Amino acid sequence: MVVEGRVRALLVEDDLGYTRLVQLALEGEPSGRFTLLHVERLKEALNRIKVGPVEVILLDLGLPDSQGLETLKTLRKRAPHVPVVVLTALDDREMVLDALECGASDYLVKGTYNREILIRTIEQAIERARRPPAEGAAGGSPHAESRD
């Protein structure tokens, strides 16, 4: 699956080193279709999505002005139709499942993926968001697991 056209990705991340890694990964994508917009705080993200549309949000849950799932919940209330990929430093199964239940489209554990996985995750999140609700409900995240 390939998402057509320009993709504006909003990265909400306060770690500038990690931001640079994401920037390099998306800039190195052969078609050059990604535009990375970056903010460091939730408040800035909320203001940015008012200015103009984005196709996907890459969200760190540990920001200077917001922590944990409240960050995701606040963002989802303001931008319910924009897919959100959670970026997490910890491979915490419970937190990931909670994030998916709170509306995250997918998640990536920082430092465990490459350019191809990042791009595929972004494309899949956008594609799932474009599906009609009945079709998208059955798809879910490829990472999602049921709780026992």
C-alpha positions in Angstrom: 0.0 0.0 0.0 1.3 3.4 -0.9 -0.2 6.7 0.3 -0.5 9.1 -2.7 0.6 12.7 -2.6 2.4 14.8 0.0 2.3 13.6 3.6 2.5 16.2 6.3 3.7 14.5 9.4 3.6 16.4 12.7 6.3 15.2 15.1 5.5 16.1 18.7 8.9 15.4 20.4 11.1 17.3 22.9 14.3 15.3 22.3 16.1 17.1 19.5 18.4 14.2 18.9 15.5 11.9 18.3 13.8 14.5 16.2 16.8 14.7 13.9 16.8 10.9 13.4 13.1 11.0 12.3 13.9 14.0 10.1 16.7 12.1 8.4 14.6 9.0 7.9 11.8 10.9 6.3 14.1 13.1 4.2 15.8 10.0 2.9 12.6 8.5 1.6 13.2 8.2 -2.2 9.9 9.8 -3.4 10.5 12.9 -1.2 6.8 13.0 -0.4 7.1 13.6 3.4 7.1 17.0 5.0 8.1 16.9 8.7 6.6 19.5 10.9 8.0 19.6 14.5 6.9 21.0 17.8 8.2 20.2 21.3 5.1 20.6 23.4 1.5 19.5 23.4 0.3 23.1 23.5 2.3 23.8 20.3 0.9 20.7 18.7 -2.7 21.8 19.4 -1.9 25.2 18.0 -0.3 23.7 14.9 -3.2 21.5 14.0 -5.5 24.6 14.1 -3.3 26.3 11.5 -3.6 23.6 8.8 -4.1 19.9 8.2 -1.6 17.1 8.8 -2.0 13.6 7.6 -0.4 11.9 10.6 0.9 12.8 14.1 4.0 11.1 15.6 3.6 11.6 19.3 6.0 11.2 22.2 3.9 10.7 25.4 6.6 12.3 27.6 6.5 16.0 26.9 7.5 19.0 29.1 3.8 20.1 29.3 2.0 16.8 29.3 2.8 13.2 30.3 1.4 9.8 29.5 -1.9 8.9 28.1 -3.4 12.3 28.9 -1.2 13.6 26.1 -2.8 11.2 23.6 -6.3 11.8 24.9 -6.0 15.6 24.7 -4.6 15.4 21.2 -7.3 12.9 20.0 -10.1 15.2 21.3 -8.7 18.1 19.3 -7.9 16.0 16.1 -10.1 13.0 16.2 -9.7 12.2 12.5 -5.9 12.4 12.3 -4.1 9.1 12.9 -1.6 9.2 15.8 1.5 7.0 16.0 2.8 6.8 19.6 6.5 6.9 20.0 7.7 5.3 23.2 11.0 4.8 24.8 9.8 1.8 26.8 8.5 -1.4 25.4 5.7 -1.5 28.0 2.9 -3.8 26.7 0.3 -2.5 29.1 1.0 1.1 28.2 1.0 0.3 24.5 -2.4 -1.5 24.8 -3.8 1.4 26.7 -2.6 3.8 24.1 -4.2 1.8 21.3 -7.5 1.7 23.4 -7.3 5.5 23.7 -7.2 5.9 20.0 -3.6 5.6 18.9 -3.3 4.1 15.4 -0.1 2.4 16.1 3.1 2.6 18.1 6.9 2.4 17.6 9.5 1.8 20.3 12.2 4.3 19.9 15.5 2.9 18.7 14.0 -0.4 17.4 13.0 0.5 13.9 14.4 1.7 10.6 13.3 4.0 7.9 11.2 1.4 6.1 9.3 0.5 9.3 8.7 4.1 10.1 7.4 4.9 6.6 5.2 1.7 6.5 3.8 2.5 10.0 2.9 6.0 8.9 1.3 4.8 5.6 -0.7 2.1 7.4 -2.0 4.6 10.0 -3.1 7.0 7.3 -4.7 4.2 5.3 -6.6 2.8 8.3 -7.8 6.4 9.1 -9.2 6.7 5.5 -11.3 3.5 5.7 -15.0 3.6 6.5 -15.6 2.8 10.2 -16.9 -0.7 9.7 -13.9 -1.7 7.6 -11.4 0.0 9.8 -12.7 -1.5 13.0 -11.8 -5.0 12.0 -8.3 -4.0 10.9 -6.9 -2.6 14.1 -3.2 -2.2 14.7 -0.8 -4.8 13.5 0.8 -4.6 16.9 -2.4 -4.9 18.9 -2.9 -7.9 21.1 -5.9 -8.9 23.1 -5.8 -8.7 26.8 -6.3 -11.9 28.7 
